[in-house]
Amino acid sequence: MKLLIVSLVSLWMGGFIGVAAMCLFQINRGRGTERKTNERKE
């Protein structure tokens, strides 16, 4: 029973870290495209 809880927690943590990393990547990519469009307009 203890092993099951530990494995579930580790899977949940892994999923949470993965989602957070994807969100950060999307934000960084979004900022990059915004900078490019602003430079083109100028």
Buried (B, 14 or more C-beta within 10 A) or exposed (E): EEEEEEEEEEEEEEEEEEEEEEEEEEEEEEEEEEEEEEEEEE
